[in-house]
Amino acid sequence: MKWTLQRFLDTERGAMQETAGTDGPRPRKVVIVAYDGAKLLDISGPLQAFSEASFEGGGPAYQVILASASGGPVVTDTGVKLETARLDGTVADAVDTLLVAGGDLLMAPDMTASVRAGLADYLDRPRRLGSICTGAFILAQLGVLDHRDATTHWAACASFERRYPAVHLKPDAIFVTSGHIWTSAGVSAGIDMALAMIEDDLGHLAALTVARAMVLFLKRPGGQSQFSIELRRQMRDARGRFDDLHDWIRTNLDADLSVPTLAEVARMSPRNFARVYLRETGESPARAVEKLRIEAARRLLESAYDPIQVVARRTGFGDDERMRRAFVKAYGVSPQDYRNRFGRLSA
């Protein structure tokens, strides 16, 4: 499988000529820098998002170019080859956004020496400079992240902090902006960051339109955790001892979910249940119930039209004020603010 550069350039040239023949705005140039071993989704995710975006008149909003230090084919981590243009003054000319893809989680400096050498002369060209996943290591090695907030893949955060103590790492964020520099967490978070850039450039509706075209469940905010509440719980309860109980809780969120009730469902004594549950999952049953209710409320706020009070009742909070306090604690925003940003009604 191979991305043909000539075919890509012919398509882009046709789009540019079509746009140039109208009075509409010209596409913004986005350059994604790749190299052997770069993660395919780090490249293809943002590439697809930017390629889906269009102006209100229907013309393409972005011209996306794949580039590498020497040009020609690069072999991604999956073995798929992508044809790239050489990163030079022509490619970097009038660039709006320059993004560096990530690769191996360890990202030894010698792996990307040629990429850094190629980038060094063009770091001051783009209006917006960014990295996807462990591409943050490359920007850090070039010194552009010093004394700035940044993020990267959660599994590489410890290594990143040891190597680059001058960077203010935000290990839990999906993406981070610090002035004109953007960094994202692992792989699919690059799509979230691209959507945020599209929203920055074209507005909220345009970003949601792209998200829906790509059949994405949600356009996530940058400050949201890299892990959903449900994924965190699954990782802690790795042996799955309480999977059946959690399934029961999810279908009975508006019921009495006190320790005696949960212990009965789990067929354990209340005292033993509370002790074993804490040991296996790392949190109390009450805290787990609240998190499952918050997760269910979040999904309803994103996808349903029910009033806030109804969502609170359906998810077992009882009243909207109790849900509001839990939501602010978990996400830093009220349920209504969350719906305004990410619900169907916001489109």
Residue pairs with C-beta under 8 A, 6 or more apart in sequence:
1 80
1 81
2 73
2 80
2 81
2 82
2 83
3 66
3 81
3 82
3 83
4 83
5 66
5 83
5 84
5 85
8 66
8 83
9 85
12 63
12 64
12 65
15 27
15 59
15 60
15 63
16 26
16 27
16 63
18 59
19 25
19 26
19 27
19 59
19 60
20 26
22 57
22 59
24 55
24 57
24 59
25 55
25 59
27 59
27 60
27 61
27 62
27 63
28 61
28 62
28 63
28 96
28 97
28 201
29 62
29 63
29 65
29 94
29 95
29 96
29 97
30 46
30 50
30 62
30 63
30 64
30 65
30 95
30 96
30 97
30 98
30 99
31 64
31 65
31 67
31 87
31 91
31 92
31 95
31 97
31 98
31 99
31 126
32 43
32 46
32 47
32 64
32 65
32 66
32 67
32 99
32 100
32 101
33 67
33 68
33 87
33 98
33 99
33 100
33 101
33 115
33 118
33 119
33 135
34 43
34 66
34 67
34 68
34 74
34 76
34 82
34 84
34 101
35 68
35 69
35 74
35 101
35 103
35 112
35 114
35 115
36 74
36 75
37 75
37 76
37 77
37 103
37 104
37 111
38 74
38 76
38 77
38 101
38 102
38 103
39 76
39 77
39 101
39 102
39 103
39 132
39 133
39 187
40 76
40 77
40 78
40 80
40 82
41 187
41 188
41 190
42 101
42 102
42 103
42 132
42 133
42 135
42 187
42 190
43 66
43 76
43 82
43 101
43 132
45 132
45 187
45 188
45 190
45 191
45 194
46 99
46 132
46 190
46 191
46 193
46 194
47 64
47 66
48 191
48 214
49 191
49 194
49 195
49 198
49 210
49 214
50 61
50 62
50 64
50 194
50 198
51 60
51 62
51 64
52 209
52 210
52 213
52 214
53 60
53 61
53 62
53 198
53 202
53 206
53 207
53 210
54 60
54 61
54 206
55 61
55 202
61 198
61 201
61 202
61 206
65 85
65 91
66 82
66 83
66 84
66 85
67 84
67 85
67 86
67 87
67 91
68 74
68 84
68 85
68 86
68 87
68 115
68 118
69 86
69 87
69 114
69 115
69 117
69 118
70 86
70 114
70 118
71 84
71 85
71 86
71 87
72 83
72 84
72 86
73 81
73 82
73 83
73 84
74 81
74 82
74 84
75 81
76 82
77 103
77 104
85 91
87 118
87 119
87 122
89 122
92 98
92 121
92 122
92 125
92 126
93 125
95 122
95 125
95 126
95 127
96 126
96 127
96 128
97 126
97 127
97 128
97 129
97 130
97 197
98 122
98 125
98 126
98 128
98 129
98 130
99 129
99 130
99 131
99 132
99 135
99 190
100 115
100 119
100 130
100 131
100 132
100 135
100 138
100 139
101 131
101 132
101 133
101 135
101 190
102 131
102 132
102 133
102 134
102 135
102 136
102 137
102 152
102 153
102 186
102 187
103 111
103 112
103 133
103 134
103 135
104 111
104 134
105 134
105 153
105 155
105 156
105 159
106 156
106 159
107 134
107 137
107 138
107 156
107 159
109 137
109 141
112 137
112 138
112 141
115 138
116 138
116 141
116 142
119 138
119 142
120 142
123 129
123 142
123 144
126 180
127 180
128 180
128 181
128 182
128 197
129 139
129 144
129 180
129 181
129 182
130 181
130 182
130 183
130 184
130 193
130 197
131 138
131 139
131 152
131 182
131 183
131 184
132 184
132 187
132 189
132 190
132 193
133 152
133 153
133 184
133 185
133 186
133 187
133 189
133 190
134 152
134 153
134 156
135 183
136 145
136 150
136 151
136 152
136 160
136 183
137 152
137 156
137 160
137 163
137 164
139 145
139 150
139 181
139 183
140 146
140 150
140 160
140 163
140 164
140 167
144 181
145 164
145 166
145 167
145 178
145 181
145 183
146 164
146 166
146 167
147 166
147 167
147 168
148 167
148 168
148 178
148 179
148 181
149 168
149 169
149 170
149 176
149 177
149 178
150 167
150 168
150 169
150 170
150 176
150 178
150 181
150 183
151 169
151 170
151 171
151 172
151 173
151 174
151 175
151 176
151 183
151 184
151 185
152 160
152 169
152 183
152 185
152 186
153 185
153 186
153 187
154 171
154 172
154 185
154 186
154 226
154 227
155 186
157 169
157 171
160 167
160 169
161 167
161 169
161 171
168 178
170 176
172 225
172 226
173 185
173 222
173 223
173 224
173 225
173 226
174 184
174 185
174 189
174 192
174 193
174 220
174 221
174 222
174 223
174 224
174 225
174 226
175 182
175 183
175 184
175 185
175 189
175 192
175 193
175 196
175 222
176 182
176 183
176 184
176 222
177 222
182 193
182 196
182 197
184 190
184 192
184 193
185 226
186 226
189 226
191 214
191 216
192 219
192 220
192 222
193 222
195 207
195 210
195 211
195 216
195 219
196 207
196 219
196 221
196 222
198 206
198 207
198 210
199 206
199 207
199 219
204 346
204 347
205 347
207 219
208 219
208 346
208 347
209 347
211 218
211 219
217 302
218 302
218 342
219 342
220 342
221 341
221 342
223 332
224 331
225 232
227 235
228 295
229 291
229 292
229 294
229 295
229 330
230 292
230 295
233 246
233 281
233 288
233 291
233 292
236 280
236 281
236 282
236 283
237 243
237 246
237 280
237 281
239 280
241 276
241 280
242 266
242 277
242 280
242 281
245 262
245 265
245 266
246 288
246 292
248 265
249 257
249 262
249 288
249 289
249 292
250 292
250 296
253 292
253 293
253 296
253 314
253 315
253 316
254 313
254 314
254 315
254 316
255 261
255 316
257 285
257 289
257 316
259 270
259 273
259 274
259 285
259 286
260 270
262 273
262 277
262 285
262 289
263 269
263 270
263 272
263 273
263 274
266 273
266 277
268 276
273 285
274 284
274 285
277 284
277 285
277 288
278 284
278 285
281 288
283 291
289 316
290 326
291 330
293 315
293 316
293 317
293 323
293 326
294 315
294 326
294 327
294 330
294 331
296 314
296 315
297 311
297 312
297 315
297 317
297 323
297 327
297 335
298 327
298 331
298 338
300 306
300 311
300 314
300 315
301 311
301 335
301 338
301 339
301 342
301 343
302 339
302 342
302 343
302 344
303 343
303 344
304 311
304 344
305 344
305 345
306 314
308 320
308 323
308 335
308 336
308 339
309 319
309 320
311 320
311 323
311 335
312 318
312 319
312 320
312 322
312 323
312 335
315 323
317 323
317 326
320 335
323 335
324 334
324 335
327 333
327 334
327 335
327 338
328 334
331 338
333 341
339 345
339 346
340 346
